[in-house]
Amino acid sequence: MEHMNSTESRDTKIIVVTCVKDEGWILDRFLATCSVFADLIIISDESTGLDNSLEIYKRYPKAVVHHNDGPPAPYDGRRRFVFDEARKVPCSRRIVVAIDADEILSANLLTSSEWHEVLTAEPGTLFRMQWVNLWRTPAQYKVGGETGLGLYNRSIWVDDGVSQIPEVGIQGMHMVYTPENARRMVRLKDIVCLHYQFCNWPRMEAKHRYYRAHEKVNIRKLSDLGIWRMYGYMNSARVDLGESPQEWFAGWERLGIDMTGFTPDDFCFYDLDVLRMIDQYGADTFACQDIWRCDWEAIIARGKALGALPGDYRLQRPGFSLRRMLLQSYIDKTVDEPFLQKLERHLLKGMGY
């Protein structure tokens, strides 16, 4: 998109950084849109071979893929790696756009004056974008945050060459890709980050099963109730929805980029990771976690068909647990009771809630 940078230094580089693992369902959309405004897309890839991610990359010359087919690397290590790789790109001025593969910048950046502000900002400026959760379909989004569009938690960083991403270890599952000690912070109003996760509902559920199990045995800060509450909000029947403005998509669609279609996953690596944790820690460890209400037999059969699971694999299941039954019943009855949840937070403060 040469015309967008025509007033800027030719030695300015716009670099997208991201980490990818089996995101073939949306990778074309991500790479196609990023290729319009970015000079490079630096990717830490840990694709397992369960999808066609490695083939998709070949269609996008701006994609610089660092594929790891060894043991999985820590979250924060991968994010720090792509940021450091962006800093190796020779240029006099560097703008780092830090998003995940299931996140697309809204198409109004093609014409918005805010994009010009990004391109001309001083080094050390951090631009915050609202994170819009598209809900089940791109035509609608979940209302939330100060303005209703979502939290300001996605970033564009005008690099100062010295600031670093903080080290957070295993707690960094949801950490950002950019430094936080900005000299100046700007909240963008028009350009937003469109989060497609909830448009692929089966994958989202698998991802959240993984998050629940990971929280339980690796992070170990939240109680069972706390984990249910953190990852159970999508089950609410009282989700406040807004109609997605066409300006978020129209510019990309005019360039021939599909902004709506995808093929839902019937098996993904998140399920494999949950099964590994069950095998390692025992099913009873996760007895009170909401990971048992999916069709595990169908998931396992699909995993065997793909060669991701051995043919004789058998799922461990937890024994009878009155505590689990009572907790599940309580959660199901109170998922739409904000007063009770507020009371829980007050009463259980400091006890892993």
HUQUI-V124430 format. One record per backbone hydrogen bond with DSSP energy under -0.5 kcal/mol. CO is the residue of the C=O (numbers start at 1). NH is the residue of the N-H. E is the energy in kcal/mol with one decimal. If there is no record, write none. Layout:
BEGIN
CO:NH:E
CO:NH:E
END
This chain:
BEGIN
1:4:-1.3
1:5:-0.6
2:5:-1.2
3:6:-0.7
5:8:-1.9
9:12:-1.7
11:92:-1.2
11:93:-1.3
13:15:-0.6
13:95:-2.9
14:39:-3.0
14:40:-1.5
15:97:-2.6
16:42:-3.0
17:99:-1.3
18:44:-2.1
19:101:-0.6
20:46:-2.6
23:26:-1.9
23:27:-1.5
26:30:-2.2
27:31:-2.9
28:32:-2.6
29:33:-2.2
30:34:-2.3
31:35:-2.0
32:36:-0.6
33:36:-1.0
33:37:-0.9
34:38:-2.5
40:16:-2.6
41:43:-0.5
41:64:-3.1
42:18:-2.0
43:45:-0.7
43:66:-2.9
44:20:-2.9
45:68:-3.2
52:55:-0.7
52:56:-2.0
53:57:-2.0
54:58:-0.6
55:58:-0.6
56:59:-2.0
57:60:-2.2
59:61:-0.5
60:63:-1.9
62:41:-2.6
62:64:-0.5
63:65:-0.7
64:43:-2.8
65:67:-0.7
66:45:-2.4
67:69:-0.6
74:78:-2.1
75:79:-2.0
76:80:-2.2
77:81:-2.0
78:82:-2.0
79:83:-1.6
80:84:-2.5
81:85:-2.4
82:86:-1.9
83:87:-1.5
84:88:-0.7
85:88:-0.9
86:89:-1.3
93:13:-2.6
94:96:-0.5
94:159:-2.4
95:15:-3.2
95:97:-0.6
96:98:-0.7
96:157:-3.1
97:17:-2.3
97:99:-0.7
98:155:-0.8
100:103:-1.7
102:196:-3.1
104:194:-3.2
106:109:-1.7
107:110:-2.0
108:111:-1.2
108:112:-1.9
112:115:-0.8
112:116:-0.8
113:117:-1.7
114:118:-2.0
115:119:-2.4
116:120:-1.4
117:121:-0.6
118:121:-0.9
122:125:-1.2
124:183:-1.8
124:184:-1.4
125:127:-0.5
125:158:-2.7
126:128:-0.5
126:186:-2.6
127:156:-2.2
128:188:-2.8
129:153:-0.8
129:154:-1.3
130:132:-0.9
130:193:-2.9
131:133:-0.6
132:134:-1.1
132:195:-3.4
133:142:-2.8
134:136:-0.7
135:137:-1.0
137:135:-0.6
137:140:-1.7
139:244:-2.1
140:135:-2.3
141:143:-0.6
141:242:-2.5
144:150:-1.2
148:144:-1.6
151:131:-2.8
151:153:-1.5
154:129:-3.4
155:98:-2.0
156:127:-3.3
156:158:-0.5
157:96:-3.3
157:159:-0.9
158:124:-3.4
166:168:-0.5
168:171:-1.2
169:172:-2.1
170:173:-0.6
171:174:-0.6
172:175:-1.5
180:182:-1.7
184:126:-2.8
186:128:-3.2
186:188:-0.7
191:130:-0.5
192:106:-2.6
192:194:-0.6
193:132:-2.7
193:195:-0.7
194:104:-2.2
194:196:-0.7
195:134:-1.9
196:199:-2.3
196:200:-0.7
197:200:-1.1
198:136:-0.8
199:201:-0.8
200:204:-2.4
201:205:-2.5
202:206:-1.9
203:207:-2.8
204:208:-2.4
205:209:-1.9
206:210:-2.0
207:211:-2.4
208:212:-2.3
209:213:-2.1
210:214:-3.1
211:215:-2.8
212:216:-1.9
213:217:-2.0
214:218:-2.4
214:219:-1.5
215:220:-2.8
223:227:-2.3
224:228:-2.2
225:229:-2.4
226:230:-2.3
227:231:-2.1
228:232:-0.7
229:232:-0.5
232:235:-1.8
233:236:-1.6
239:241:-0.6
240:143:-3.1
242:141:-2.1
245:248:-1.6
246:249:-1.7
246:250:-2.8
248:107:-2.5
249:252:-0.6
249:253:-2.4
250:254:-2.4
251:255:-0.7
252:255:-0.7
252:257:-2.1
253:256:-1.8
256:258:-0.5
262:264:-0.6
268:271:-1.3
268:272:-1.0
269:273:-2.6
270:274:-2.1
271:275:-2.3
272:276:-2.2
273:277:-2.0
274:278:-2.4
275:279:-2.4
276:280:-2.4
277:281:-3.0
278:282:-2.1
282:285:-1.2
282:286:-0.5
283:286:-1.3
284:287:-1.4
286:289:-2.1
289:291:-2.2
294:296:-1.6
295:299:-2.1
296:300:-3.1
297:301:-2.3
298:302:-2.1
299:303:-2.3
300:304:-2.4
301:305:-2.0
302:306:-1.8
303:308:-2.4
303:309:-1.1
304:307:-1.1
310:313:-2.0
321:325:-2.0
322:326:-2.5
323:327:-2.7
324:328:-3.0
325:329:-2.1
326:330:-2.5
327:331:-2.8
328:332:-2.5
329:333:-1.8
330:334:-1.3
331:334:-0.6
331:335:-0.9
334:337:-2.0
337:341:-1.9
338:342:-2.4
339:343:-2.2
340:344:-2.5
341:345:-2.3
342:346:-1.8
343:347:-2.8
344:348:-3.0
346:349:-0.6
348:351:-2.5
348:353:-0.6
352:223:-4.4
END
